[in-house]
Amino acid sequence: MPSEKACRKCHFITKESVCPVCGSKDLSINWSGEIILLDVEKSEVAKLLGIKVPGRYAISVV
C-alpha cells in the first residue's frame, strides 16, 4: 500500500508519484501537520498561503 507523500513545492498530500497540483516529482514521506481546504475561494487561509486547489496540504515538509 503506497504511503502518503507531500510535495516539497506546494505541500499537497498525495499517494501518487507526481504531484497532481504542480507536477513536481519532489515528494517526501517526511511531513507533519495537515490543513484540509474545501472551498479555496472563501478561505482566508488559502488566500494567505496562495492555495488555489482544494485538498489536503502538509504544514511542514522535510
MOTASUL-V994325 format. One record per pair of residues at least 24 apart in sequence whose ideal C-beta (glycine too) atoms are under 10 Angstrom apart, sorted by the first residue. I is the first residue (numbers start at 1). J is the second residue. Records with the same first field share a line. If there is no record, write none. Layout:
I->J, J
//
This chain:
2->29
3->29
4->29, 31, 34, 56, 58
5->29, 30, 31, 58, 61
6->30, 31, 32, 33, 34, 56, 57, 58, 59, 60, 61, 62
7->31, 57, 58, 61
8->58, 61, 62
9->61
10->49, 50, 51, 52, 53, 55, 57, 58, 61
11->35, 49, 51, 56, 57, 58, 59, 60, 61
12->51, 53, 55, 56, 57, 58, 61
13->55, 56, 57, 58, 61
14->55, 56
20->53, 55
21->51, 52, 53, 55, 57
22->53
26->61
27->61
28->58, 61, 62
29->61, 62
30->58, 60, 61, 62
31->57, 58, 59, 60, 61, 62
32->58, 59, 60, 61, 62
33->57, 58, 59, 60, 61
34->58, 59
35->59
//
